[in-house]
Amino acid sequence: MNNNNPPRAGSAGSEAEELLSAPAEWDLPPSRHLHHKDVLMQHIDHDRTPSTQARPAPRRRLARGVVLLPLASMALAGALVVTLSGGDDTSAPATRAAGTNSASAVLNRIAVAAMATDATPVKDGQFVYVESLTRSNEGTFDGPVRLGAPYKREVWMSQDPGPLTNTGWIRESGKGAVMPGQLVPIESADPVPAGIHHPTYKWLASLPTDPDALLELLYARTRVDDGESKEQAVFSKIGHLVSETIMPSANASALYKAAAKIPGVKELPDAVDAAGRHGIAITREDASSATRYEWIFDKDTLAFLGSRSYITKDEVKGITSDTLFGTSAIMKRTVVDQRGKAPARTDG
């Protein structure tokens, strides 16, 4: 959605706010810094730049998994259940997803809400700023899933059409952060022009608003992980495009209508984002990659709240049912003129 300030948590709001406003001063051992830096750089290179080197299958990509990351990979450096005043938990959902027809109806309602939401146009020299509350897997690739502490994540996505070798910047702060307080560039080995790997406002505005034509374009341009189905890759890509960008309302609406046409999408009547906010979720499980991704929306406004990512099976790790490995909550989304600088807070 194009909401600049999604609704904040009720019971979780004060605790989340305390975390998000905390200074980024944390004493991590050098070995942990090196481990996180290596994982972060690998993820940035893999998710942001077309590469001839095959990426590991999603079931193995646990250290910083869409949203989107999806959040999911969500195509950025952080994996998007954190317990804040009794919020989310890490167990498998008690209520399984409803039918595909129900999901299509919900996505079409979300598309209507997106169409009625104003988006701030973004100029070439500006940045899309997104602040999120995130919790990611800190376990090793060959070890069990271990969710780290929640942390604040800020991204500044460049709107320069490029081609660019730096398409944005990330800063994390909090006990679960990678390199706390440091402004880290999202780099690529080769310059990246505006497009699916560098989705600027103008590029998104140029996309077809006919859902069938848009879905055809996404199927043609979305890169697929080893072992992942094309449908899951496109579902994940749409999740990224609606989570950490700003676009015209007609294009946001078209993306949700396109998502409704992907086989296997289902509705969850209740899901909880990383800030403890309950909402309705759209989910898709992929047998090929043993992953399941969720997009969470406010039940009243249908604004995009956040995402969750699950591993559904992994024989090496002994995973036989849904295991959460990443979650996020979008706390602020706006346009800024300078990278590294957060917008002034206007809320309480």
N, C-alpha and C positions, 0 to 999 in steps of 0.2 A: 504494500500500500504506500501512498505518498504522504502519510501523516508525518509531520515534523516532530511532534511530541506525543508518542503513544502514551496511553494512560498508565500510570505507575501502580505498583502493587498497593493493596490496601493494608493488610496486616504486615506485609513484608516491606512496606515502603520505607519506614524510618530506618530499618537495619540496612536495607539496600542503599539508601541515600548516604548513610554513614560510610559504607564501604566505598561508594563511588566518589566521595569527597575526600577520602583519606590520602595523605601524601604518599608518593611512591618511593618509600625508603625501606627496603627489606634486605636483610643480610642472608644471602644464599651462598652455599658452598661453591667454590670455583668449578667443581666437577659438575654440579647441577646446571650452572650457567652454560658450560660447554655443551652439555647434553641438549639443553633446550635450544641453544643457538643453532646447533647442527640440525635438529628436527625442524626448527622454524625456517631455516634457509632452504632445506630440502622441500618443505611444503610450499613455500613461496615460489620456488623455481618450478615445481611440478604443476601447481594449480594456476599459475598466472601466465605461463609461456608455453606455446606449442613446442613440443620436444620430440626428438627421435628416440629418446630413451623411455622404455616402457615403465609406467608407474606400478607399484605393488598393488595387488587387488585390495579393494576397500576393507575386507575383513582383517587384513594385516595392518592397515593404516590407522593405528589407534593412538599414536602419540599426540597428534593434533589434527584429528579428523576432519559448507553447504553451507551451508548451509547451507550451504548451506546451505555450510556451512555450508546444513544444513548442514549452516549454518551452516552437521553434515560437513562435507568439505566446504560448501558455501563459497568455494573458490577463493578463499583468503587464508590468512595465516593461522587462524584460530578455530578450533572446533567449537561449534556453537553448542543432574537434576540437582539443583542446589536446594538445601533446606533453609529457608529464611522464615522464621516464625511459623513453622509447620507447613511449609510449602511443598516442594516436590520430593520424590523419593526415587531410589535407584532400583526398585523392584519392577518386574514385568507388569504391564498394565492389567488391571483386574477386568476391565471391560474391553473386549476385542472390537475391532473396527466394524462399522456397519457396512451396508452394501455399497456398490459402486454408484448406483443410481442416486443414493442419498448424497454421496460426495459430489456428484455432478451438480445437484441442486444447490448444495452449500457453496460450491465454487462459483456458480452463476450469481448467487446472492452477493458473494464477495466481489465479483466483477462489477455488479451494479453499484455497490458502495464505493469501489475504487473510482468508478466513472464520475461519481459525485464529489470526489475529493480534489481540492485544488492542489496543484504542484507548483513549487517555485522554480521558474526557469533558471538554468545554471549556465553561466558564461564560460567560455573556453579557459579563461585565466583563473577560475574559481575552483573550489574543492567541495565535494560532497563529504560532509562530516557525519559519522555515525558513532555513537557511544553505546556500548552494550555491556551487560553483566554476563560473564561467561564462566563456565566450568568445563575443564577438559581432562582427558585421560592423561595421566602421568606415568602409567605403567610402561614397561619395555615392550618392544615389538613381539617378543617371544614369551612374555609373562602375562599375568592376569591384568584385567582392567582395574585401574585405580584412579578414581576421580580426585583431582586436586582441589585446592581451596578456590572459592569464587574470586574472580578478579575483574577489574575494570579494563575494558578494551576500547581504544579509540582508533578510528581509521580516517585518513584524509585521502579521498580518491581524486586524483587529478582529472580535470576535464579537458586538458590539452589533447587535441586529436592525434598528436604525435606524428610519426612513431616515437615511442618513449622507451628507455631502458628502466626508468623508475615510474611506475604507474600509480603509485600512492605511498603512504607512510602509515606505520602502525606504532602505537604506544600502549603498553600495558602497565598496570600498577595493581599491587595487591600481592598477597602471599602466594597465589597460584600463578603469578605472571611469569612470562619469559622475559629475561633482561628488564626488570622493572624500571620504569621511568625513561628508558631509552627510546628515541625516535628511530625506528628501523625502516629503511626503504623496502618497498616491494619491488624487487629487481628481476630483470630477465636478461638472459644472455644476449638475445637479439632484440632490437627495437620493435615495440608492439604498437600497431596503429589502433585507432578507435575501432572497436568491434566486439565480438563476443568475449574476448579475453581482456578487453579494456573498455567496458561499457560506459561510455560517457552519456550525458543527457541528450546531446544531439544525435548520437548514434541510436540510442533507444527510441528517440522521437521519429527516426527514419524507418523503424520496423513496421511491417504491415500490421494493420489493426484487425484484419480478417483472421480469426483464430486458426482456420485450416492452413492458410498461407504462412502464418507465423510459425505454426507447429512444423510445417515442412522445412522452413528455414532453420529452425532449431535442431531438427533431426540431422540436417545436412552439415551443420557447423559445430555441433557439440562433440568434444573429444570423449572417448569411452575408456574407462579403466580396464585393465586386464580382469577378466572374469565378470565384469559388470554388464548388465543388459543395456541396450540403447535407451529403452524406456526409463530406466532408473537414472541414467546419465542426464537425460533431458529433464526429468523431474527435479533432480538436484540442481541443474543449471537454472531452471526457473526459480527455484528457491533462493539461489544466490542473487538473481537479478531483482527480486522483489524485496530483498533484505538489506542490501548495502548500496543502493543506488537511489536516485530520484529521477522520475520520468513523468511525461505527460499522463494525465488520467486515462486517456483512451488507450495508451500502450499498456499501462498496468492492468486495465480491464481485460484487454486482449490476452495477456499472459495467463490470467486466471481462467479465462474461457478455453485457452489452449490446453492448460493443465487438466481441465475436466475431460479432455478427449484422450488422455494417456491411459492405456489399459492398466487396471490394477489399483487405481487411486480409490481410497476409502475414507470414510468419516469416522472420527473418534468424538463422542459427545463431550468428553472432558479430558483436558490435558493441562499441565502446569509448566510455565516457562521458568527460566532460571531465577527470576525475581519473585516467584511464588504466585504469579497471576494465573488464575484459571481461565481457560478459554476452550473453544472448539478447535479440533485439529483435523487437518487433511494429511493422510499418511499413505505411503506406498512401501510395500515389502518386496524385496527382490531376491528370489531364490538363487539366482546366478551368483550374486556377490554376497549373499547372506547378510544383507543390510536392510534396515528399515528407517526411513526418515519421516519426521513430522514437521509440519508448519502449524503454528498455533496462532489463532485469531481471537480477538475480543468478541465475546458472545453478543454484545449489544451493538458496538460500532463496526465490527468486522475488520478492525484495524489489525495489521500484522504485528504480533507481539514478540515472537521468537521461534525457536526451533529445538528439536531434540533428535539425536542420532543413536541408533541401536545396532549392535551386532546380534544377529539371530542364531548364528551357529558358527562354531570354530572348534574343530576337533583337537587342534594343537593346544588351545587354551582351555579345553573342556567346557566350552559354552554350548548349551543345548537349548536355551530359551532366550528371550529378549534381554540383552544386557546393555544398559545405557553407557555410552562412552563420550557423550558431549551434549551440552545444552547451552542455550543463550537466551537473552532477553534484550530487545532493542529498547533503550532508554531515551535516546534523543537522535534525531535525524534532521539535518539542516544544511544550509549552504554557508561556507565561510570563504574569506578572501586569502587566507594565509595558512599554510600547512604548519602543524605543530602547535597551533593556537586553538584552544577550545572556545566555543561561543559563550558569551556571558549568560549565566543562569538567570532565568526569569521566574522560576517556580519556587515554591516554598521548600 
